Amino acid sequence: MLPPFDYFTYRRIRNQKQAERAARFTSLPYPYHLHITEADKEIIDRPIENLVRDVQADTTSPLNVLRTYGKVAVRAQKRTNCITELLLPEAESWLKSDINLKGPLAGIPVSLKDSIQVKGFDTSVGYAAFANKPAQEDGPMARLLKDAGAVPYAKTALPITLLSFESANGLWGTCLNPHIPGYSPGGSTGGEAALLALGGRIGIGSDVAGSVRVPAAWSGIYSLRCSTGRWPKAGVSTSMPGQEGIPSVFSPMARTLNDLTYFTRAIINMKPWKYDHSVHPISWRGDLETEAQSKPLRIGLMSNDGVVPPTPAIERAVATTVAALTEAGHTVSEITTPSNADPFTGLNLASQLLNSDGCHHFESNLHTFEPSDPGANQLRRVAHLPGPIRYLYYLYVRYIKRDKVLATLIRNFGPKTAAQLWPLTAARESFRATWHQWWDAESQQYDFILCPVNATPALPHKAMHDAVSSCGYTFLWNLLDYSAGVIPVGHVDAVRDALVTPYKTVLKRLGADNAIARGAWKHYDSGKMAGLPTAVQIVGRRWQEEQVLGYMAAVEKALEVYIDPATGGSAKYSLLDID
């Protein structure tokens, strides 16, 4: 249908899909609507390996496990609007025929980002144009999970473009932070993070610039960004098909580190390369995981990416982690990144690679007036400027506004020809080679790099209009294709994390008076943010998933025993209560 009349098509599909979702929740069998009992809480808290063992020994019913997590899903949906497609009725039937209850994930419910293909359900990615086109078969990811014994039970919210740290779209609405509803749960895998924070078990998301790590940090859970080729990615839908400048990777998320490690190990032990041609046949190397958490560690600290300094709450989370690691006998020292491959150079290069189509694909399937993401809209506006106009805009920002950072990002941000894209790809490989040599040098030899996940805790809804480019702490590692994990550390404290002077004054003092930093810091308010999670990022090298999980265990152990001198209590993060 021609615009603008296709707007009414969008509205009809939106209303239909939301009504169908509401009806599916309402029509669930009565056990799903009961209160969460002490027996349910015991299932939720039981270590995943014990739960698998009990299901296989017939001492715990997989149907009871599914119904426990179904109750969690019902309550999480009411609280956060985190679920798009509810799979529970079908999941009960899959338990009878399709699920391998002899597998390493026997009976474990797993939620999936909406972009993952499951037979009989849409893979809409938030676009009305992709709705009402249910998959005819399970994708490789869903098949692998069922063969491992896992039970897919929900698909979860994301932003329509997949290029945002928010999780809202016109088709399904806005997903809310599980701690404070006026804030984002993160994105693009925000629905997963919200569900897991409220008691879900295991989830799978995707990450192209931080999309499993920022939701983990903003919602208070754990995640692991795998290197390309270590985790299956076939059988999914995306807003940017064919984009390989910064490849998207699918990766695990979990409520606890124990669950994250067990799940990652189980999937890789299933030999995912037999399901997906893009997966490298790298078996699980348990000795590397064990070694990583059983020795004194040499840790490099990147406390600032040189573009957006961490806000006080994040700075305190990093400082607490450093203090805990030091007290535990590990060595932490600030790094100096390669001068010709610094984080800002990486941000500029990665931004051009990711959006080399000029933002064409992510908006090509939008109906007229169908809401897009406010951050993606900012990218689109710059990308669509005619070359001469963009250059004049660059001159204005660089020499009138005197903002070298934003001006640099603007100058070449637009559609690329193949002749323009090839040199950028070559620059990416050179950037990676530089970091490889840097890390190999005798003066480095770090086990891992510790850094923030994002400069701020969770931001308010629609804040991506200002903060869309504040992604350097995660985007850098996508460019390098490094493995990276996220551990929650604490919560924002209204008093301890307050700004004592206006944020613009602080940024000037720190030498970070640029629009990217101001766009993120303008939303920082420790009073309003009090209670939101804070987190840190543990970065290893390429294909070091085992080591990174081992390092995460070492960091968590250090935090568990560390006593915060300001409070006299443990620094260990506390999960949300399940009620």
Buried (B, 14 or more C-beta within 10 A) or exposed (E): EEEEEBBEBBBEBBEBBBEBBEEBBEEBEEEBEEEBEEEBBEBBEBEBBEBBBBBBEEEBEBBBBBBBBBBBBBBBBEBBBBBBBBBBBBBBEBBEEBBBBEBBBBBBBBBBBBBBBBBEBBBBBBBBBBBEEEBEEBBBBBBBBBBBBBBBBBBBBBBBBBBBBBBBBBBBBBBBBBBBBEBBBBBBBBBBBBBBBBBBBBBBBBBBBBBBBBBBBBBBBBBBBBBBBBBBBBBBBBBBEEBEBBBBBBBBBBBBBBBBBBBBBBBBBBEBBEBBEBBEEBEBBEEBBEBBBEEEBBBBBBBBBBBBBBBBBBBBBBBBBBBBBBEBEBEBEEBEBBEEBBBBBBBBBBBBBBBBBBBBBBBEBBBBBBBBBBBBBBBBEBBBBEEEEBBEBBEEBBEEEEBEBBBBBBBBBBBBEEEEBEEBBEBBEEBBEBBEEBBEEEEBEBBBBBBBBBBBBBBBBBBBEBBBBBBBBBBBBBBBBBBBBBBBBBBBBBEBBBBEEEBEEBBEEEEBBBBBBBBBBBBBBBEBBBEBBBBBBBBBBBBBBBBBBBBBBBBBBBBEEBEBEEEEEBBBBEBBEBE
